């Protein structure tokens, strides 16, 4: 059974990558409001996943 947190973390990464490829406002250092929301979601899920793995 796949790890739900890992699946959500990877899905957030894919969503951000898809948006970044299509958005003309997003750059590597600046993001539009949608890009910022997607990046923050990815960061939050990645941090949670890595923190959980450190505790194991």
C-alpha positions in Angstrom: 0.0 0.0 0.0 1.5 3.4 -1.0 2.4 5.9 1.7 -0.4 8.6 1.6 1.9 11.4 2.8 4.5 10.5 0.2 1.8 10.4 -2.6 0.4 13.8 -1.6 4.0 15.2 -1.4 4.7 13.9 -4.9 1.4 15.1 -6.3 2.1 18.6 -4.9 5.4 18.6 -6.6 3.9 17.6 -10.0 1.2 20.2 -9.6 3.8 22.9 -9.0 6.0 21.7 -11.9 3.0 21.6 -14.3 2.0 25.2 -13.3 5.5 26.5 -13.5 5.9 25.2 -17.1 2.8 26.9 -18.3 2.9 30.2 -16.2 4.7 33.1 -17.8 4.8 35.0 -14.5 6.7 32.4 -12.4 10.5 32.3 -12.3 12.9 30.3 -10.2 12.8 33.0 -7.5 9.4 34.7 -7.9 6.0 33.1 -8.2 2.6 34.3 -9.1 -0.1 33.8 -6.3 -1.1 30.4 -7.7 2.5 29.3 -8.1 3.3 30.5 -4.5 0.3 28.5 -3.1 1.4 25.4 -5.0 5.0 25.8 -3.9 4.0 26.3 -0.2 1.9 23.2 -0.3 4.8 21.2 -1.8 7.2 22.6 0.9 4.8 21.8 3.7 4.2 18.3 2.6 7.9 17.6 1.9 8.8 18.9 5.3 6.2 16.7 7.0 7.3 13.7 5.0 11.0 14.2 5.8 10.4 15.0 9.4 8.3 11.8 9.9 11.1 9.8 8.3 13.7 11.3 10.6 11.7 10.1 13.6 11.5 6.6 12.4 
